[in-house]
Amino acid sequence: MKTLRKQRSTLGFKGGAVALALSAFAITACQTPNDTAGTTDTQPTTQQPATDQQATDPDDANIQVGDLAGNLEDYLGQSVSVRGDVVEAVGQNALILRGDGLFGGDDVVVFNATGEPIVLTEAGATERLQVTGEVRQVVIGEIAQQYGLTLDEATYGDYENQPAIIAESVALAPEPGEISDNPEAFYNRVIAVEGEVGEQYDNNTFTISGAGLFGGSDVLVVGDQANMANLGDDFEVVILGTLRPFNAAELEREYNLTWDDNLRQSIESDYGDESILVAEQVFPLGR
């Protein structure tokens, strides 16, 4: 694992793009800390209608992904996965997320129910997050008890009876160019990457490409076969996963890959010196 070149901070906004007083949202399936900061405009993960999008993981089959343009209240009781910029921290257990066109342009309150603290960095590698969780009407006492959070009335009382996302997983959502310019900054960090499915080597190995992603080069994606099901060529996807250096032996051991000698040699030749993405969740966005 390479050392990050960014300096972490645990104290909150000090002007433009500095840190929030939180410790990094992490995708609980990976138990991997993340860091980010800042406020800028962003885009939803896709232009496709949200009701048409489903994750490949059966447990995530009802997660709505994409251009969620209605009011947040329209999604009460539903699980969503959205991308936006961190505007500000709300105490130690929530933040405000904003995305251009997301939920009609309204700011979204996100409560951290990941079970991990949130650490955002000074001059962080990215300013965007991909947040996945249920939209609920806020009942402070109920949320505090259910998730073991300390939610005092003075800090969180204004959000009582308001809709919010209860985040069960959060990933960094860097721009493709940010990853290309400094991939080591994202190593062993859970990130959200959008791209188009390219070559499919087998049931748990394929490539994605995207404008500006690694200088236009394809990115190798590996992971559990259950997360890769039903992906067609040219599918647009959002992948939540971990960026790491390519190491064939480690990947085959950890993910039960069944590459034969010819496939292994081909992949090593093409991607042996590249960063690859280990997928934990894959959300198809359509063609």
N, C-alpha and C positions, 0 to 999 in steps of 0.2 A: 504493500500500500504506500503510495506516495504522499508526502506531507502537503497539506493545503497551504497555499501561499497567502490566503486571506486571514486577517486577524479577527477572531471572534470577539463579540461584546455581549454583555448581558444587561446593558442599560439602554434605555429607550431613546426615541427620536431626538436628535440634536441637529435639526435642520434637514436638508434635502435628502440624501441617501445614506443615512446612518441607521444604527440598529434599533430594533424594538426591544423592549424589556421583557423578552420571552426566551425560552429555550426551544430548540428546533423541533418543529412538527416532524413526526416520523411516521412512515407507513408501518403500522403495527405488524403486518405480515412479515416485514423484513427486520423490524427492530433496529432500524438504521437512522441515526440522527441526521437532520438536515439543517441548512442555514440559508437565510435570505434576508432582504430588507428593501424598503423604499416604496415609492409611489409613482407609477407612470401609467399611461393608457395601455390597454391590452386588448386582445381579441378573444372571443369565445373559441372553443376548440375546433369548431366546424360550422359551416353554414347549413348543414342538414338539419331538418326538424328533429328536436330532441326525442319525440315519441317514437322515432324510427330506429333509435340507437340502443344497442345492447352490448354488454360485456361478454367476453367469451367464457369467463369463469361462471359456472352454473350458480354459484352463490351470489353473483353480481348481475343476474339476468334482468333484474328490474331497475337497474341504475340508469337514469336518464342522463345522456351526455350530449353536449353540443350547444347550439345557439338557444339558450333558455331565455327567450325574450319577454315572456309574460311577467306578471308580478310574482314575487316570491310566494305570496299566499296561494297562488295557483298550484304550487307543488307541495303543499302541506301533506305530510304522511308519505311522501315519495323520497326515494334515495336519488341523489344527483351527484354528478361529478363535473365541477366547473373550474375555470381558470380565471384568475384575476390578480390584481396588484394589492399588496398590503398597504393600507392607508395609515392605520395607526393601531396601537395596542389598546385593549380595554382591560386594565388590570393585568393579572398574571395568567388568565385562563381564557381569554378571547381576543379577537382582533376584528378589524373592519376590512373587508375585501371589496374591491371595485374592479369592474370590467366594462369596457366600452360596449354598450348594448346589452350587457348581462342584466337580466331581470329589469328591463326597462331603464337601465342606467342607474338604478338605486344602489346605494351601498348595502352590503350584506354583512350581518353579524355572524361570525363563526366562533363557536365554542369548541375548545380543544378537548376532545374525548378520546384522544389517541392513546392515553396512558403514558405518554412521553412528554418531557418539557419541550419548550420551544426556544431555540437559540438562533437569532438572526444576526448577520455579520455587518460590521462597518464596511462600507463600500463593497457590499456583497457581490457574489458572482452572478446573482440574478435577483430580480425584484418581483417575480411572479410566483404564484403557488397554484397547484392543482389540488383542489379540495374535494373529497368524496365523503358524503354522509347524508343523513336524513334531515329533511326540512321539518322542523317542529315549531309549534307555538311555545314560546318560552314560559316555563313555570320555574322560577329560580330554585325554589326548594326542591322540586322534583328532579331537576337536572343535577343539582349539587349532590343529592343523595344517590342517584343512579350511577353517577360517574366518579363519585368521591372528590368533587371539586369544592373549593372554598369560594363561594360567590356572595360577597357582602352586598347588602342592600344599597349602600352609598354608591358603589361602583357599577352594579349591574341592574339596579332597580328600574332604570329607564327602559330596559328591554323586556320587562315583564309583559306577557301576553302579545309580544311581537314575534313575527316569524324569524327563524334563524336556522343556520345549518349546524348540526351537531357533528363535527368532523371526526370520523373514525379512521381516516387516513389522509395524509397530506404529503405532497411531493413538491420539490422545486420544479418550476416550469420555465427553464431558460430558453432564450431565443436560440435558434440553431447556430448562429454565428458565435454566441457566447461559448457553446460547447466546442466548436471548432477552434476558437482562439486559445482556449485554456482547458482542455479536457481533464487534466489532472485535478483541477479544482472541483470536479464533480465525481472523482473516483470514490467508489464505495458509498455514494450518496444516492438516495432514491430520487429520481427525476421523472418528469413527464415529458415525453417526446412524441411529436406528431409527425407522421410521414406516410408514404405510400408503400404498400407491400410490393416487393420486387421478386427476386428469385426465392423459391421455396425448396430447400435442400431435402428436408424430411418433415415429420410432424412436429418437431420442436426446434427447427432451425430455419430461419429465413432472413431476408434482408429488407431494410426499408430505405427509402430515399426521400429527401425533402429539400426544398429550396434553401440553400445556404448550409445545410446540414453536413458537417465535416467537409466543407469546401465542395459540396456537390457529390461526394463519394457515397456509395452505399454503406450502410451500417449493418453489421451482423447482429442478429437477435437470436438468443437461445433462451430456453426455459422449460418449464413443465409442460408436457404435451397437452394437458387439460386446458391450459391457457391459450393454446395456439389453434384450437379447433375452428373449423369453418371459416378460415381466412382464404379469400380468393386473391388472385393477381390483381394488382391495381386498386386494392382496397385501401381506403384512407383509414388509419388507425391512430389512436392515442395509446401509447405504451407507458405504463408505470413500471419502472425497473431500476436496476443499479448499473451504473457505468463502471467498467473495470478493464484492465489490460487483458488482451487475449492470452489464454493459457489452455491449450487443448486438453492436457491431462487433467487439470483441475475441473474444467467444465464437464468432461466425460464422467468423472468420478462423482461430482456433486449433483449432476442432473440426469444421470443414467442415459447419456446420449449413446446412440448406436451407430456412430459413423463407421463406415468401412474404411479400409486403408486408402482407397482412391479418393473418397470424399474428404477424409481428414487431410490428405496431402493438398487437395485443391483448396480447402478452406484455409489451411495454414499458409499456403502460398499467397492467397489474396488478402488475408486479414491478420497474419501472424504478427505484424508490427502495428496493428491498429487497436483502438479502443472498441469494445463491444458492449452491447446492452443485454443484461440478464433480466428478462421480463417476469414480473410478478402478476400483473394484470394487463389484459389487452382489450381495448374498447374499439370495436369496428365502428367507423363513421359512415360507411357506404362507399360507393364508387364515385 
